[in-house]
Amino acid sequence: MKEKNLIPFNGTEAQEQELKKVIAEHRDQPGGLMPTLQKAQGIYGYLPIEVQKMIADGLGISLSEVYGVATFYSQFSLTPKGKHRISVCLGTACYVKGSDKVLEAVENRLGIKSGECTQDGMFSIDSCRCVGACGLAPVMLVDEDVYGKLTPDQVGKILDSYLENKGGNE
């Protein structure tokens, strides 16, 4: 799946200075790329190409090596995550009960695909394989809130609650 970034990189000077300190800590350390990427993602929330270039230059390694590690491990994201992170379970129990239709309803409502973030930075969508709530299938998480026994028709109201209340269940 091709990841598409709809939000332009908007790093701050403070973030860049923090990243430079991290790079300096790991520059001469064997295996220093992994902890640098982990801390960089903590600073920025994701690993845009601009950050990958800073890491490559700072550690004296190729951009392709940085990119290769960042795309190999699922813990890293090359796209920003929204203020509200939506995850739709596509595990077996959820899928057979229609979670693919729930995911489609979320994507249609927000105008983005799984793996993307809305331009306003409010929502990002991901799918996952199991959240351990099979008895509630199909399941969707928004941040830490679990919504079970969902139908596609319920998606709009749930998402609207995050827009209206600036954050989910009351």
Secondary structure, DSSP 8 states (H G I E B T S, - for coil): ------S-----HHHHHHHHHHHHHHTTSTTTHHHHHHHHHHHHSS--HHHHHHHHHHHT--HHHHHHHHHHSTT--SS---SEEEEEE-SHHHHHTTHHHHHHHHHHHHT--TT-B-TTSSEEEEEES--S-GGG-S-EEETTEEE-S--GGGHHHHHHHHHHHSSS--
